[in-house]
Structures are given as C-alpha cells and as structure tokens.
C-alpha cells in the first residue's frame, strides 16, 4: 500500500494547470486564480492627497500659536486654483489634492476659524495627514500578481487600475458517477437490500465547495457495459472523473477493469489510510480519474485528501493543499488504529485560542458524524492517548 504523502505526490505530479482564459471581472470570478501579473496604469493617488478634513498649510508657518488667512476651499474632486503662500491656508476636504506650496494638513477640530481667518495652537510637521502621490501604487508597478486568489479586495484593486477583464484559470469540470445495484436516488424509498445514494449529492457539494464545476451522471448499475458508457461520457465532458464504489476486490467491483479498458493508466490502487484504503487514481492524457470507496466517510476523506487538491492545482492555486495545522485538543483523545486515520472533528473558537474537539464516530459508514464536523484530525497508526491541550494536526474543511 502507498502511504498518504507519497500517494498525494503521485496525484499532484500528474495534475496540470488548465489553460487560462480571458474572463470578465465580477462576483462570478470570486475564488478563481489570476493567471497574469496586473500592473497599475496610473499613480495612486494621482496627486498628493489630504486624508483629513482641515486646512492645508505650510508647516514652517505653523510652529506654535498662529493665525493664517484662508484663501480658498478645496472639495474632493476639485482642483486647487491658488498656491498657498506665507501666512496663508486653504480649507480642504478628505481626498482633495494638496495645493502648491502646502506640505501638511491640520485637522479641522484642532483649529478655530472666524471669517477668513483660522487659528492654530500646536506645531505641525511636514507631511502630516498628506498621502503622497503614488504611495499606494505607481505606474507600471505589479499590484495584483499571478497566482492571486480573486477575493473582494483583489477585485477592488483590479478596478482601481482600470481592468474589467483578466486572464484567469478556469474552474475544473468534474464528472461524478455513483456505482452499485444497491443504490436508489432520493426521494425513492429503498427496497430490500437497497440504500439511498448519499455519495452522489455529497460529491457534488464537495466539488462545488472546492471550486469545481460538478456534473452528476447518475448511478452506474453493476453492469460493465453501462459503467463503460458512463465513464466515456464522464471523460468526454470533464477534466476530472470521480466514481464512488466498485473499486475494491469484490466480485462486482468492475470499476478498475472498466477504467483499464477505457485507456486509463492506473497509478494508485490502495492507500495506507483509514477510512478509504481501496482508493484508485489513474490518468488518460491530462484527464484525472479517481475511484473512491463507496462508504460515505471513505468517499468524503478520499475527496478531501486527494481530489480537492487536484481540483485546486488544476485551477491555479499555488498551494493546493491539503494543509494540516497543529490545533490544541479541546478534550482528551484515546485511539488505537491499524493505519493512519483521518477522524471527524469540530473546530471551536474560544476567547483564548482555536481548539479542536473530536467527533464520536463508529466507522466509515457513519455519515452523521460529519454533520457538524468541519475538520479532519490526522492520527498516526497505533495506540495514542492525548490529553486536552495537545496540538494535533487538523485539516480545516471550510477554509
């Protein structure tokens, strides 16, 4: 069996970036990754700017109690018409350009005005409450680099440099197939020997949360011909094909052989982990194929550890994950596992710190254990007995 780190390396080494595309910028690209460096086409601010309502002055004139003559008022969006000379000041609003001759702004609340005269009580320093031209960005400076995940601030910066479209990596398209004669789709009622298909809806949601575009192809019955047809459809219509169930060594586990006949080169089949040991990974050209075990938690964990990082790498994320961070336990934890285990847990924010609380679960069929779980705990093989406060590697699922 392949260890998890080696298995992840096999997956990511065979995952190629999708071709970037020019895309209109807006809320629909949130979470996508920029595929080009974007430079500023202007200095920002384009002039020395006041960052307070007050008076633009020559700092040399305001070194103690003094009264100055107000020569004009400068509103934001207006251009000064008069330079500030000795003994003079200009009333100025936040965002307005600093007039020639002035090198500081004194806030309105620190002055006393009467008619065309304003009085100052305290000394002023050059540069006070002035944002110099180009302080935020200069013409030609790269302000949003390639690899930036497009969050609201990034979209604001792109607008600031005049961009309405940009080269962006597309979201990976993911085809999903559930397998097994025992499955019925909700809302159908299971008959004897049947269960409802939970993996299909769950995988669609996992793919969407990971930034992918899911396409559900339905249930493949335990018939190699039917499975082969759905596999061809999935490969033709997506960048990634994910199947749940049928990947073990049972009489009706047809998935590995059908994939081989479809030209899929197998790179993994069994990973030393719990849950999810009989995990399959293969490729055909740049298409990625994952066969996940049918038990719901095995499907969930296999997706988070291997499929999600592949989707993120396809979409241009510089660090596709999974990223485990040490988080103190909120309660004691004792376990005895024959393989490295990924257990459901809940992150808890306290006034002092972030902690993680293990969830109670009875095995790979216990989907209810994940109802409130938002993290996976990474536990080593063998006996462990951790006290509350012990840092444990945890994988946040919603970050």
Secondary structure, DSSP 4 states (H G I P E B T S, - for coil): -EEHHHHHHHHHHT--PPPEEEEE-SGGGTT-EE-S-EE-SS-BSSS-EE-SSEEEE-GGG-SSSEEEEEEEEE-TT----S---TTEEEEE-TTPBPPTT--EEEEGGGEEEETTEEEE-S---TTTTEE-TTSSB-TT-EEE-TT-B--HHHHHHHHHTT-SEEEEEPPPEEEEEEE-TTEE-TTSPP-TT-EE--HHHHHHHHHHHTT-EEEEEEEE-S-HHHHHHHHHHHHHT-SEEEEES--SSSTT--HHHHHHHTTPEEEEE-EE-BS--S-EEEEETTEEEEEE-SSHHHHHHHIIIIIHHHHHHHTT-SS-----EEEEESS-EEEEESS-EEEEEEEEE-SS-EEEEEPP--STT-GGGGSS--EEEEE-SEEEEEPTT-EEEEEES--
